[in-house]
Amino acid sequence: MTSTEANPRPIACAQPGQPLDNGAAHTVADALAMAAARWPDQPFIQMLSGTAAAYGLSPCVISYREAQHQITQLRQAYAQAGFGNGHRVGLMLDNRPAFLMHWLALNEIGRAHV
């Protein structure tokens, strides 16, 4: 076990009204980036065969690295489309990996999904 694994940076550490520790994640996007850096090849999400069949998809495992890559591409697409501060975005997706990737991309750019 490395010292980083023995003493991982916290995901959240502040109580209400208290400042966050500078080494902690401040957003869901920060937490994902920290996890992707720590465990790039570990599974982030797994779609089992029964669930995949219900949505007409293939079973899959998405690593933290691949998830971060997909989220970065989506974030860039949203930003290039002109989504700005205060915009709300409606996501009409089933509960599947695509929904999570879009939700996380929007979180990264500070947008609310409705």
DSSP file with accessible surface (Angstrom, degrees, kcal/mol):
  #  RESIDUE AA STRUCTURE BP1 BP2  ACC     N-H-->O    O-->H-N    N-H-->O    O-->H-N    TCO  KAPPA ALPHA  PHI   PSI    X-CA   Y-CA   Z-CA
    1    1 A M              0   0  187      0, 0.0     2,-0.1     0, 0.0     0, 0.0   0.000 360.0 360.0 360.0 128.8    0.0    0.0    0.0
    2    2 A T     >  -     0   0   79      1,-0.1     4,-2.3     4,-0.0     5,-0.2  -0.358 360.0-107.8 -80.5 166.7    1.4    3.4   -1.0
    3    3 A S  H  > S+     0   0   91      1,-0.2     4,-2.0     2,-0.2    -1,-0.1   0.850 121.1  56.3 -64.1 -30.0    1.2    6.4    1.3
    4    4 A T  H  4 S+     0   0   82      2,-0.2    -1,-0.2     1,-0.2     5,-0.1   0.916 109.9  44.4 -67.3 -41.3   -1.4    7.9   -1.1
    5    5 A E  H  4 S+     0   0   99      1,-0.2    -2,-0.2     2,-0.1    -1,-0.2   0.873 114.0  50.1 -69.7 -35.8   -3.6    4.8   -0.6
    6    6 A A  H  < S+     0   0   51     -4,-2.3    -2,-0.2     1,-0.3    -1,-0.2   0.848 126.5  25.3 -70.3 -32.9   -3.0    4.8    3.1
    7    7 A N  S  < S-     0   0  130     -4,-2.0    -1,-0.3    -5,-0.2    -2,-0.1  -0.532  83.5-178.6-129.6  65.5   -3.9    8.5    3.4
    8    8 A P        -     0   0   62      0, 0.0    -3,-0.1     0, 0.0     3,-0.1  -0.292  38.0 -98.8 -66.8 151.9   -6.2    9.3    0.5
    9    9 A R        -     0   0  134      1,-0.1    15,-0.1    25,-0.1    16,-0.0  -0.439  47.5-106.1 -65.9 141.6   -7.4   12.9    0.2
   10   10 A P        -     0   0   51      0, 0.0    15,-1.1     0, 0.0     3,-0.1  -0.359  12.5-143.6 -71.0 151.0  -10.9   13.3    1.6
   11   11 A I  S    S-     0   0   90      1,-0.3     2,-0.3    13,-0.2    14,-0.1   0.870  88.3  -1.2 -78.4 -41.0  -13.9   13.7   -0.7
   12   12 A A        +     0   0   76     12,-0.1    -1,-0.3     1,-0.1    14,-0.1  -0.993  62.1 161.0-146.3 147.6  -15.6   16.1    1.7
   13   13 A C        +     0   0   57     -2,-0.3     2,-0.3    12,-0.2    -1,-0.1   0.485  41.3  98.5-145.6  -7.0  -14.5   17.3    5.1
   14   14 A A        -     0   0   35      7,-0.1     6,-0.1     4,-0.1     3,-0.1  -0.656  56.6-138.5 -98.4 146.8  -16.3   20.5    6.1
   15   15 A Q    >   -     0   0  138     -2,-0.3     3,-2.6     4,-0.2    -2,-0.1  -0.582  52.7 -69.5 -87.0 158.7  -19.2   21.0    8.4
   16   16 A P  T 3  S+     0   0  122      0, 0.0    -1,-0.2     0, 0.0     0, 0.0  -0.228 125.4  15.9 -51.3 132.1  -21.9   23.5    7.4
   17   17 A G  T 3  S+     0   0   83      1,-0.3    -3,-0.0    -3,-0.1    -2,-0.0   0.377 105.2 108.1  84.7  -3.7  -20.5   27.0    7.7
   18   18 A Q  S <  S-     0   0  125     -3,-2.6    -1,-0.3     1,-0.1    -4,-0.1  -0.789  74.3-107.2-105.6 148.7  -16.9   25.8    7.8
   19   19 A P        -     0   0  109      0, 0.0     2,-0.2     0, 0.0    -4,-0.2  -0.375  36.7-109.4 -71.0 151.4  -14.4   26.2    4.9
   20   20 A L        -     0   0   62     -6,-0.1     2,-0.1     1,-0.1     6,-0.1  -0.548  33.8-103.2 -77.0 146.8  -13.4   23.2    3.0
   21   21 A D    >   -     0   0   86     -2,-0.2     3,-1.9     1,-0.1    -1,-0.1  -0.470  29.8-124.7 -63.3 136.7   -9.9   21.7    3.4
   22   22 A N  T 3  S+     0   0  151      1,-0.3    -1,-0.1    -2,-0.1     4,-0.1   0.763 109.8  54.2 -59.9 -24.6   -7.8   22.7    0.3
   23   23 A G  T 3  S+     0   0   23      2,-0.1    -1,-0.3     0, 0.0     2,-0.2   0.498  94.3  91.2 -87.5  -2.2   -7.0   19.1   -0.4
   24   24 A A  S <  S-     0   0    6     -3,-1.9     2,-0.2   -15,-0.1   -13,-0.2  -0.545  86.0-100.0 -94.2 158.7  -10.6   18.0   -0.5
   25   25 A A        -     0   0    6    -15,-1.1   -12,-0.2    -2,-0.2    -4,-0.1  -0.540  27.1-167.7 -71.9 138.3  -13.0   17.8   -3.4
   26   26 A H        +     0   0  100     -2,-0.2     2,-0.3     1,-0.1    -1,-0.1   0.634  69.8  22.6-100.2 -21.2  -15.3   20.8   -3.6
   27   27 A T  S  > S-     0   0   63      1,-0.1     4,-2.2   -16,-0.0     5,-0.2  -0.897  84.0-103.9-136.9 169.2  -17.7   19.4   -6.2
   28   28 A V  H  > S+     0   0   67     -2,-0.3     4,-2.5     1,-0.2     5,-0.2   0.902 123.9  54.9 -59.8 -40.5  -18.8   16.0   -7.6
   29   29 A A  H  > S+     0   0    7      1,-0.2     4,-2.4     2,-0.2    -1,-0.2   0.903 106.6  50.3 -61.1 -41.2  -16.7   16.8  -10.6
   30   30 A D  H  > S+     0   0   66      2,-0.2     4,-2.4     1,-0.2    -1,-0.2   0.918 109.8  50.7 -61.6 -44.1  -13.6   17.3   -8.3
   31   31 A A  H  X S+     0   0   19     -4,-2.2     4,-2.4     1,-0.2    -2,-0.2   0.908 111.0  48.3 -62.3 -41.4  -14.3   14.0   -6.6
   32   32 A L  H  X S+     0   0   11     -4,-2.5     4,-3.0     2,-0.2     5,-0.2   0.924 110.5  50.8 -65.6 -42.7  -14.5   12.2   -9.9
   33   33 A A  H  X S+     0   0   44     -4,-2.4     4,-2.0     1,-0.2    -2,-0.2   0.908 111.3  48.9 -61.5 -40.2  -11.3   13.8  -11.1
   34   34 A M  H  X S+     0   0   21     -4,-2.4     4,-2.0     2,-0.2    -1,-0.2   0.923 113.3  46.6 -64.6 -43.0   -9.5   12.8   -7.9
   35   35 A A  H  X S+     0   0   11     -4,-2.4     4,-3.3     1,-0.2    -2,-0.2   0.901 110.8  52.2 -66.8 -40.2  -10.8    9.2   -8.2
   36   36 A A  H  < S+     0   0   10     -4,-3.0    -1,-0.2     1,-0.2    -2,-0.2   0.873 111.0  47.8 -64.8 -35.7   -9.8    9.0  -11.9
   37   37 A A  H  < S+     0   0   84     -4,-2.0    -1,-0.2    -5,-0.2    -2,-0.2   0.874 118.1  41.4 -70.6 -35.9   -6.3   10.1  -11.0
   38   38 A R  H  < S+     0   0   58     -4,-2.0    -2,-0.2     1,-0.2    -1,-0.2   0.864 133.3  17.6 -79.1 -39.6   -6.1    7.6   -8.2
   39   39 A W    ><  +     0   0   95     -4,-3.3     3,-1.4    -5,-0.2    25,-0.5  -0.419  69.6 159.5-131.5  57.7   -7.8    4.6   -9.9
   40   40 A P  T 3  S+     0   0   35      0, 0.0    25,-2.7     0, 0.0    26,-0.4   0.833  79.1  38.1 -56.7 -35.2   -7.7    5.3  -13.7
   41   41 A D  T 3  S+     0   0  110     23,-0.2     3,-0.1    22,-0.2    -5,-0.1   0.443  93.2 103.8-100.7   3.0   -8.2    1.6  -14.8
   42   42 A Q  S <  S-     0   0  110     -3,-1.4    22,-1.9     1,-0.1    23,-0.2  -0.471  85.9 -88.5 -81.1 154.3  -10.6    0.5  -12.1
   43   43 A P  E     +A   63   0A  72      0, 0.0    20,-0.3     0, 0.0     3,-0.1  -0.415  39.7 177.7 -64.9 129.4  -14.3    0.1  -12.9
   44   44 A F  E    S+     0   0A  50     18,-3.3     2,-0.3     1,-0.4    19,-0.2   0.789  73.7   1.2 -93.2 -45.2  -16.3    3.3  -12.5
   45   45 A I  E     -A   62   0A  42     17,-1.8    17,-3.0     2,-0.0     2,-0.4  -0.997  62.7-161.2-146.2 144.3  -19.6    1.9  -13.6
   46   46 A Q  E     -A   61   0A 121     -2,-0.3     2,-0.7    15,-0.2    15,-0.2  -0.996   6.3-156.3-129.9 128.3  -20.7   -1.6  -14.8
   47   47 A M  E     -A   60   0A  12     13,-3.0    13,-1.5    -2,-0.4     2,-0.1  -0.918  21.1-146.8-104.0 111.6  -23.8   -2.3  -16.8
   48   48 A L     >  -     0   0  102     -2,-0.7     4,-3.1    11,-0.2     5,-0.2  -0.306  25.6-103.9 -75.6 163.1  -24.8   -6.0  -16.2
   49   49 A S  H  > S+     0   0   88      1,-0.2     4,-2.5     2,-0.2     5,-0.2   0.865 117.9  51.2 -59.5 -41.2  -26.4   -8.1  -18.9
   50   50 A G  H  > S+     0   0   54      2,-0.2     4,-1.5     1,-0.2    -1,-0.2   0.930 115.2  41.9 -63.4 -44.3  -29.9   -7.9  -17.4
   51   51 A T  H  > S+     0   0   70      2,-0.2     4,-1.0     1,-0.2    -2,-0.2   0.922 114.1  52.2 -67.7 -44.0  -29.9   -4.1  -17.2
   52   52 A A  H ><>S+     0   0    0     -4,-3.1     5,-2.9     1,-0.2     3,-0.8   0.920 107.4  52.5 -59.2 -44.0  -28.2   -3.7  -20.5
   53   53 A A  H ><5S+     0   0   74     -4,-2.5     3,-1.1     1,-0.2    -1,-0.2   0.879 102.5  59.2 -61.5 -36.8  -30.9   -5.9  -22.2
   54   54 A A  H 3<5S+     0   0   83     -4,-1.5    -1,-0.2     1,-0.3    -2,-0.2   0.800 114.2  37.0 -62.8 -28.2  -33.7   -3.8  -20.7
   55   55 A Y  T <<5S-     0   0   77     -4,-1.0    -1,-0.3    -3,-0.8    -2,-0.2   0.329 114.7-111.8-105.3   5.3  -32.2   -0.7  -22.5
   56   56 A G  T < 5S+     0   0   72     -3,-1.1     2,-0.2    -4,-0.5    -3,-0.2   0.825  77.4 125.7  69.0  29.6  -31.1   -2.5  -25.7
   57   57 A L      < -     0   0   67     -5,-2.9    -1,-0.2    -6,-0.2    -2,-0.1  -0.706  64.0-105.6-114.0 168.8  -27.5   -2.0  -24.9
   58   58 A S        -     0   0   96     -2,-0.2   -11,-0.1    -3,-0.1    -9,-0.0  -0.706  42.6-100.5 -90.5 144.6  -24.5   -4.3  -24.6
   59   59 A P        +     0   0   79      0, 0.0     2,-0.3     0, 0.0   -11,-0.2  -0.323  56.5 168.0 -58.3 146.1  -23.1   -5.1  -21.1
   60   60 A C  E     -A   47   0A  49    -13,-1.5   -13,-3.0    -3,-0.0     2,-0.4  -0.991  37.2-140.1-157.4 162.5  -20.1   -3.0  -20.4
   61   61 A V  E     -A   46   0A  82     -2,-0.3     2,-0.5   -15,-0.2   -15,-0.2  -1.000  18.9-160.4-126.1 128.7  -17.6   -1.8  -17.8
   62   62 A I  E     -A   45   0A  15    -17,-3.0   -18,-3.3    -2,-0.4   -17,-1.8  -0.957  12.4-143.3-112.9 122.1  -16.5    1.8  -18.0
   63   63 A S  E  >  -A   43   0A  28     -2,-0.5     4,-2.8   -20,-0.3     5,-0.2  -0.306  26.6-108.5 -76.5 165.6  -13.2    2.7  -16.2
   64   64 A Y  H  > S+     0   0   48    -22,-1.9     4,-2.7   -25,-0.5     5,-0.2   0.900 121.3  53.1 -59.0 -40.5  -12.6    5.9  -14.3
   65   65 A R  H  > S+     0   0  132    -25,-2.7     4,-2.2   -26,-0.2    -1,-0.2   0.944 111.6  44.1 -61.4 -47.7  -10.3    7.0  -17.1
   66   66 A E  H  > S+     0   0   81    -26,-0.4     4,-2.8     2,-0.2     5,-0.2   0.907 113.3  51.4 -65.8 -40.8  -12.9    6.3  -19.9
   67   67 A A  H  X S+     0   0    0     -4,-2.8     4,-2.8     2,-0.2     5,-0.2   0.948 110.1  48.8 -60.3 -46.7  -15.6    8.0  -17.8
   68   68 A Q  H  X S+     0   0   37     -4,-2.7     4,-2.5     1,-0.2    -1,-0.2   0.906 111.5  50.6 -61.3 -38.8  -13.4   11.1  -17.3
   69   69 A H  H  X S+     0   0   97     -4,-2.2     4,-2.2     2,-0.2    -2,-0.2   0.941 112.4  45.6 -63.8 -47.7  -12.7   11.2  -21.0
   70   70 A Q  H  X S+     0   0   55     -4,-2.8     4,-2.4     1,-0.2    -2,-0.2   0.911 113.5  49.8 -62.2 -42.6  -16.4   10.9  -22.0
   71   71 A I  H  X S+     0   0    0     -4,-2.8     4,-3.0    -5,-0.2    -1,-0.2   0.906 108.8  52.2 -65.1 -40.4  -17.3   13.6  -19.4
   72   72 A T  H  X S+     0   0   35     -4,-2.5     4,-2.4    -5,-0.2    -1,-0.2   0.929 110.0  48.8 -62.0 -43.7  -14.6   15.9  -20.7
   73   73 A Q  H  X S+     0   0  105     -4,-2.2     4,-2.1     1,-0.2    -2,-0.2   0.925 113.7  46.3 -62.4 -43.1  -15.9   15.6  -24.3
   74   74 A L  H  X S+     0   0   39     -4,-2.4     4,-2.7     2,-0.2     5,-0.2   0.918 110.8  52.6 -65.4 -42.8  -19.5   16.2  -23.2
   75   75 A R  H  X S+     0   0   68     -4,-3.0     4,-2.6     1,-0.2    -2,-0.2   0.928 110.1  48.3 -58.5 -44.6  -18.4   19.2  -21.1
   76   76 A Q  H  X S+     0   0   93     -4,-2.4     4,-2.8     1,-0.2    -1,-0.2   0.909 110.7  51.2 -63.7 -40.3  -16.6   20.7  -24.0
   77   77 A A  H  X S+     0   0   53     -4,-2.1     4,-1.7     2,-0.2    -2,-0.2   0.920 111.1  47.6 -64.3 -43.1  -19.6   20.2  -26.3
   78   78 A Y  H  <>S+     0   0   31     -4,-2.7     5,-1.9     2,-0.2     4,-0.3   0.935 113.7  47.7 -63.1 -43.8  -22.0   21.9  -23.7
   79   79 A A  H ><5S+     0   0   52     -4,-2.6     3,-1.5     1,-0.2    -2,-0.2   0.925 111.4  49.8 -64.3 -42.7  -19.5   24.8  -23.4
   80   80 A Q  H 3<5S+     0   0  166     -4,-2.8    -1,-0.2     1,-0.3    -2,-0.2   0.804 103.6  60.9 -66.8 -26.7  -19.2   25.2  -27.1
   81   81 A A  T 3<5S-     0   0   73     -4,-1.7    -1,-0.3    -5,-0.2    -2,-0.2   0.537 122.6-107.3 -77.4  -5.7  -22.9   25.2  -27.5
   82   82 A G  T < 5 +     0   0   49     -3,-1.5     2,-0.2    -4,-0.3    -3,-0.2   0.599  58.5 162.5  95.8  11.7  -23.0   28.3  -25.3
   83   83 A F      < +     0   0   67     -5,-1.9    -1,-0.3     1,-0.0     2,-0.2  -0.497  20.3 175.7 -66.8 129.9  -24.3   27.0  -22.1
   84   84 A G    >   -     0   0   20     -2,-0.2     3,-2.1     1,-0.1    -1,-0.0  -0.657  35.7 -45.3-127.9-174.5  -23.5   29.6  -19.5
   85   85 A N  T 3  S+     0   0  150      1,-0.3    -1,-0.1    -2,-0.2     3,-0.1  -0.235 122.6  15.8 -57.8 130.3  -23.9   30.5  -15.8
   86   86 A G  T 3  S+     0   0   58     24,-0.4    -1,-0.3     1,-0.3     2,-0.1   0.328  89.3 136.6  89.4  -8.8  -27.5   30.0  -14.7
   87   87 A H    <   -     0   0   84     -3,-2.1    25,-1.3     1,-0.0     2,-0.4  -0.434  42.6-146.7 -69.8 148.7  -28.7   27.9  -17.6
   88   88 A R  E     -b  112   0B 186     23,-0.2     2,-0.4    -2,-0.1    25,-0.2  -0.928   8.9-158.9-115.6 142.9  -30.8   24.9  -16.8
   89   89 A V  E     -b  113   0B  13     23,-2.5    25,-2.8    -2,-0.4     2,-0.5  -0.982   7.5-145.7-126.0 127.9  -30.6   21.7  -18.9
   90   90 A G        -     0   0   53     -2,-0.4     2,-0.6    23,-0.2    23,-0.0  -0.816  11.6-159.2 -91.4 128.9  -33.3   19.1  -19.1
   91   91 A L        -     0   0   26     23,-1.3     2,-0.7    -2,-0.5    -2,-0.0  -0.945   9.8-174.1-110.1 117.3  -32.0   15.5  -19.5
   92   92 A M        +     0   0  190     -2,-0.6     2,-0.4     2,-0.0    -2,-0.0  -0.626  41.8 124.4-107.7  69.9  -34.5   13.0  -21.0
   93   93 A L        -     0   0   54     -2,-0.7    -2,-0.1     3,-0.0     2,-0.0  -0.952  60.1-114.7-127.2 147.1  -32.5    9.9  -20.6
   94   94 A D        -     0   0   93     -2,-0.4     2,-1.9     1,-0.1     5,-0.4  -0.220  52.3 -79.3 -68.2 171.3  -33.2    6.6  -18.8
   95   95 A N  S    S+     0   0  131      4,-0.1    -1,-0.1     3,-0.1     3,-0.0  -0.549  92.0 113.8 -76.4  84.3  -31.2    5.6  -15.8
   96   96 A R  S >> S-     0   0   70     -2,-1.9     4,-1.5   -49,-0.0     3,-0.9  -0.885  85.0 -80.4-145.6 174.5  -28.1    4.4  -17.8
   97   97 A P  H 3> S+     0   0   16      0, 0.0     4,-2.6     0, 0.0     5,-0.2   0.855 122.7  59.9 -54.0 -37.9  -24.5    5.3  -18.2
   98   98 A A  H 3> S+     0   0   37      1,-0.2     4,-2.4     2,-0.2     5,-0.2   0.899 103.3  52.1 -59.3 -40.0  -25.3    8.1  -20.7
   99   99 A F  H <> S+     0   0   52     -3,-0.9     4,-2.8    -5,-0.4    -1,-0.2   0.953 110.8  47.0 -60.1 -48.0  -27.4    9.9  -18.1
  100  100 A L  H  X S+     0   0   53     -4,-1.5     4,-2.7     1,-0.2     5,-0.2   0.913 111.2  51.2 -62.0 -41.3  -24.7    9.8  -15.5
  101  101 A M  H  X S+     0   0    2     -4,-2.6     4,-2.3     1,-0.2    -1,-0.2   0.926 113.2  44.7 -64.1 -43.6  -22.0   11.1  -18.0
  102  102 A H  H  X S+     0   0   47     -4,-2.4     4,-2.6    -5,-0.2     5,-0.2   0.923 113.0  51.6 -65.7 -42.9  -24.2   14.0  -19.1
  103  103 A W  H  X S+     0   0   70     -4,-2.8     4,-2.2    -5,-0.2    -2,-0.2   0.932 112.4  45.7 -59.5 -45.1  -25.1   14.8  -15.4
  104  104 A L  H  X S+     0   0    9     -4,-2.7     4,-2.2     2,-0.2    -1,-0.2   0.885 110.8  52.9 -67.8 -37.2  -21.4   14.8  -14.4
  105  105 A A  H  X S+     0   0    0     -4,-2.3     4,-1.1    -5,-0.2    -2,-0.2   0.923 111.1  47.0 -63.0 -42.4  -20.4   16.9  -17.5
  106  106 A L  H  <>S+     0   0    1     -4,-2.6     5,-2.6     1,-0.2     3,-0.4   0.897 109.9  53.4 -66.4 -37.7  -23.0   19.5  -16.5
  107  107 A N  H ><5S+     0   0   44     -4,-2.2     3,-1.3     1,-0.2    -1,-0.2   0.901 103.6  57.9 -61.6 -39.0  -21.9   19.4  -12.9
  108  108 A E  H 3<5S+     0   0   52     -4,-2.2    -1,-0.2     1,-0.3    -2,-0.2   0.818 110.2  42.1 -61.9 -33.7  -18.3   20.1  -14.1
  109  109 A I  T 3<5S-     0   0   29     -4,-1.1    -1,-0.3    -3,-0.4    -2,-0.2   0.310 117.7-110.4 -98.8   9.5  -19.4   23.4  -15.8
  110  110 A G  T < 5 +     0   0   53     -3,-1.3   -24,-0.4    -4,-0.3     2,-0.3   0.729  68.8 141.5  76.7  22.5  -21.6   24.4  -13.0
  111  111 A R      < -     0   0   48     -5,-2.6     2,-0.4    -6,-0.1    -1,-0.2  -0.686  46.9-127.8 -98.0 153.1  -25.0   24.0  -14.8
  112  112 A A  E     -b   88   0B  51    -25,-1.3   -23,-2.5    -2,-0.3     2,-0.4  -0.771  15.1-149.4 -95.9 139.4  -28.1   22.6  -13.2
  113  113 A H  E      b   89   0B  62     -2,-0.4   -23,-0.2   -25,-0.2   -25,-0.0  -0.854 360.0 360.0-105.1 146.4  -30.0   19.8  -14.8
  114  114 A V              0   0  110    -25,-2.8   -23,-1.3    -2,-0.4   -26,-0.0  -0.865 360.0 360.0-125.1 360.0  -33.8   19.6  -14.4
